[in-house]
Every structure is written in structure tokens, then in C-alpha cells.
Amino acid sequence: KSILDVEGNYLTSEKSNIGFVRFIAMVSNCIEYLSHKYGLSFYEVIKECSKELIKKGFS
């Protein structure tokens, strides 16, 4: 978080807003990369990642 300057209240600081946009762009690029690598749709990658996060959260 601190590398991307995402800390703090997102709506009060331009720096925090830019960091948040960078973070979202990075996540989007990772999902796009995985979708091309595994031949899945963007939605399917998100769905599979959500399943894994839920499993990890309840383990």
C-alpha cells in the first residue's frame, strides 16, 4: 500500500486518489494477463480468484 501511496482517506487527497487508481490499474492488468495466459474470460478469472480468497479467508 505505501509504495502505491494508497494510504489514508481516498476522497480527501489527490495523492491518495492517484495511488488508488494505480492500484486498480495494476489489479486490472494482472487479471487481464491471467485471462490471456489461461484462456479464460476476465469475469472467469475474477470468479476463480474470489473463490480462492474465500477459501483462504475461512481456512
N, CA and C atoms as a LAMMPS dump frame, in Angstrom:
ITEM: TIMESTEP
0
ITEM: NUMBER OF ATOMS
177
ITEM: BOX BOUNDS ff ff ff
-5.0000000000000000e+02 5.0000000000000000e+02
-5.0000000000000000e+02 5.0000000000000000e+02
-5.0000000000000000e+02 5.0000000000000000e+02
ITEM: ATOMS id mol type element x y z
1 1 1 N 0.814 -1.199 0
2 1 2 C 0 0 0
3 1 3 C 0.853 1.256 0
4 2 1 N 1.871 1.296 0.815
5 2 2 C 2.642 2.531 0.926
6 2 3 C 3.432 2.822 -0.343
7 3 1 N 3.85 1.803 -1.076
8 3 2 C 4.58 2.022 -2.326
9 3 3 C 3.685 2.73 -3.336
10 4 1 N 2.41 2.383 -3.344
11 4 2 C 1.466 2.965 -4.299
12 4 3 C 0.801 4.231 -3.786
13 5 1 N 1.133 4.666 -2.583
14 5 2 C 0.524 5.85 -1.969
15 5 3 C -0.986 5.737 -1.876
16 6 1 N -1.465 4.586 -1.411
17 6 2 C -2.903 4.333 -1.309
18 6 3 C -3.404 4.56 0.11
19 7 1 N -2.557 4.963 1.006
20 7 2 C -2.952 5.111 2.402
21 7 3 C -3.825 6.334 2.61
22 8 1 N -4.596 6.293 3.658
23 8 2 C -5.397 7.447 4.023
24 8 3 C -6.786 7.431 3.438
25 9 1 N -7.471 8.543 3.603
26 9 2 C -8.822 8.698 3.101
27 9 3 C -8.769 8.998 1.609
28 10 1 N -9.38 8.156 0.799
29 10 2 C -9.256 8.252 -0.65
30 10 3 C -9.885 9.505 -1.248
31 11 1 N -10.822 10.092 -0.565
32 11 2 C -11.545 11.213 -1.165
33 11 3 C -10.999 12.577 -0.749
34 12 1 N -10 12.613 0.102
35 12 2 C -9.515 13.905 0.579
36 12 3 C -8.173 14.312 0.009
37 13 1 N -7.458 13.39 -0.597
38 13 2 C -6.116 13.691 -1.057
39 13 3 C -5.935 13.276 -2.516
40 14 1 N -5.414 14.188 -3.319
41 14 2 C -5.155 13.856 -4.723
42 14 3 C -4.122 12.737 -4.816
43 15 1 N -3.13 12.771 -3.941
44 15 2 C -2.09 11.743 -3.939
45 15 3 C -2.692 10.367 -3.642
46 16 1 N -3.602 10.296 -2.687
47 16 2 C -4.26 9.032 -2.372
48 16 3 C -5.124 8.56 -3.531
49 17 1 N -5.809 9.477 -4.186
50 17 2 C -6.647 9.111 -5.333
51 17 3 C -5.805 8.554 -6.468
52 18 1 N -4.662 9.169 -6.738
53 18 2 C -3.778 8.688 -7.796
54 18 3 C -3.242 7.311 -7.431
55 19 1 N -2.883 7.116 -6.171
56 19 2 C -2.42 5.809 -5.72
57 19 3 C -3.486 4.742 -5.867
58 20 1 N -4.722 5.097 -5.561
59 20 2 C -5.83 4.157 -5.7
60 20 3 C -6.027 3.771 -7.162
61 21 1 N -5.95 4.744 -8.063
62 21 2 C -6.09 4.468 -9.499
63 21 3 C -4.95 3.57 -9.968
64 22 1 N -3.741 3.813 -9.493
65 22 2 C -2.605 2.945 -9.834
66 22 3 C -2.854 1.523 -9.365
67 23 1 N -3.352 1.382 -8.152
68 23 2 C -3.627 0.059 -7.599
69 23 3 C -4.678 -0.672 -8.438
70 24 1 N -5.759 0.007 -8.78
71 24 2 C -6.823 -0.603 -9.582
72 24 3 C -6.298 -0.985 -10.966
73 25 1 N -5.473 -0.137 -11.567
74 25 2 C -4.887 -0.435 -12.878
75 25 3 C -3.988 -1.669 -12.789
76 26 1 N -3.216 -1.776 -11.71
77 26 2 C -2.335 -2.925 -11.531
78 26 3 C -3.156 -4.208 -11.399
79 27 1 N -4.212 -4.171 -10.609
80 27 2 C -5.07 -5.343 -10.436
81 27 3 C -5.726 -5.72 -11.771
82 28 1 N -6.204 -4.724 -12.496
83 28 2 C -6.831 -4.977 -13.787
84 28 3 C -5.838 -5.613 -14.766
85 29 1 N -4.608 -5.106 -14.794
86 29 2 C -3.588 -5.663 -15.674
87 29 3 C -3.251 -7.098 -15.303
88 30 1 N -3.187 -7.4 -14.019
89 30 2 C -2.915 -8.768 -13.577
90 30 3 C -4.031 -9.709 -14.005
91 31 1 N -5.26 -9.268 -13.842
92 31 2 C -6.404 -10.102 -14.242
93 31 3 C -6.396 -10.31 -15.753
94 32 1 N -6.09 -9.259 -16.502
95 32 2 C -6.023 -9.37 -17.961
96 32 3 C -4.928 -10.349 -18.378
97 33 1 N -3.772 -10.261 -17.719
98 33 2 C -2.661 -11.177 -18.007
99 33 3 C -3.07 -12.628 -17.75
100 34 1 N -3.69 -12.872 -16.584
101 34 2 C -4.122 -14.228 -16.251
102 34 3 C -5.179 -14.743 -17.216
103 35 1 N -6.058 -13.868 -17.66
104 35 2 C -7.098 -14.314 -18.592
105 35 3 C -6.493 -14.748 -19.925
106 36 1 N -5.468 -14.039 -20.385
107 36 2 C -4.804 -14.438 -21.637
108 36 3 C -3.959 -15.695 -21.426
109 37 1 N -3.294 -15.789 -20.283
110 37 2 C -2.42 -16.928 -20.004
111 37 3 C -3.201 -18.236 -19.925
112 38 1 N -4.36 -18.2 -19.282
113 38 2 C -5.143 -19.414 -19.077
114 38 3 C -6.337 -19.554 -20.021
115 39 1 N -6.518 -18.613 -20.914
116 39 2 C -7.607 -18.704 -21.882
117 39 3 C -8.986 -18.555 -21.266
118 40 1 N -9.072 -17.788 -20.191
119 40 2 C -10.345 -17.552 -19.521
120 40 3 C -10.809 -16.13 -19.803
121 41 1 N -12.084 -15.891 -19.578
122 41 2 C -12.586 -14.526 -19.696
123 41 3 C -12.2 -13.735 -18.449
124 42 1 N -12.262 -12.43 -18.545
125 42 2 C -11.964 -11.539 -17.426
126 42 3 C -12.836 -11.916 -16.24
127 43 1 N -14.117 -12.129 -16.49
128 43 2 C -15.072 -12.491 -15.433
129 43 3 C -14.707 -13.823 -14.783
130 44 1 N -14.311 -14.813 -15.592
131 44 2 C -13.965 -16.126 -15.047
132 44 3 C -12.745 -16.048 -14.126
133 45 1 N -11.762 -15.218 -14.493
134 45 2 C -10.582 -15.041 -13.644
135 45 3 C -10.993 -14.432 -12.305
136 46 1 N -11.832 -13.4 -12.354
137 46 2 C -12.293 -12.764 -11.12
138 46 3 C -13.047 -13.768 -10.25
139 47 1 N -13.898 -14.562 -10.87
140 47 2 C -14.679 -15.556 -10.134
141 47 3 C -13.769 -16.581 -9.459
142 48 1 N -12.76 -17.07 -10.18
143 48 2 C -11.839 -18.047 -9.605
144 48 3 C -10.994 -17.433 -8.489
145 49 1 N -10.543 -16.208 -8.688
146 49 2 C -9.772 -15.526 -7.637
147 49 3 C -10.632 -15.318 -6.393
148 50 1 N -11.886 -14.972 -6.576
149 50 2 C -12.799 -14.786 -5.446
150 50 3 C -12.978 -16.086 -4.669
151 51 1 N -13.117 -17.19 -5.399
152 51 2 C -13.256 -18.492 -4.734
153 51 3 C -12.028 -18.792 -3.885
154 52 1 N -10.84 -18.533 -4.442
155 52 2 C -9.6 -18.806 -3.707
156 52 3 C -9.468 -17.91 -2.478
157 53 1 N -9.824 -16.65 -2.622
158 53 2 C -9.748 -15.729 -1.489
159 53 3 C -10.711 -16.144 -0.379
160 54 1 N -11.894 -16.601 -0.757
161 54 2 C -12.869 -17.066 0.229
162 54 3 C -12.339 -18.292 0.943
163 55 1 N -11.749 -19.232 0.18
164 55 2 C -11.161 -20.441 0.792
165 55 3 C -10.075 -20.054 1.786
166 56 1 N -9.199 -19.155 1.407
167 56 2 C -8.095 -18.748 2.269
168 56 3 C -8.602 -18.006 3.509
169 57 1 N -9.68 -17.258 3.335
170 57 2 C -10.217 -16.499 4.448
171 57 3 C -10.867 -17.363 5.512
172 58 1 N -11.388 -18.507 5.12
173 58 2 C -12.09 -19.375 6.063
174 58 3 C -11.27 -20.582 6.478
175 59 1 N -10.017 -20.664 6.054
176 59 2 C -9.165 -21.813 6.42
177 59 3 C -8.507 -21.619 7.75
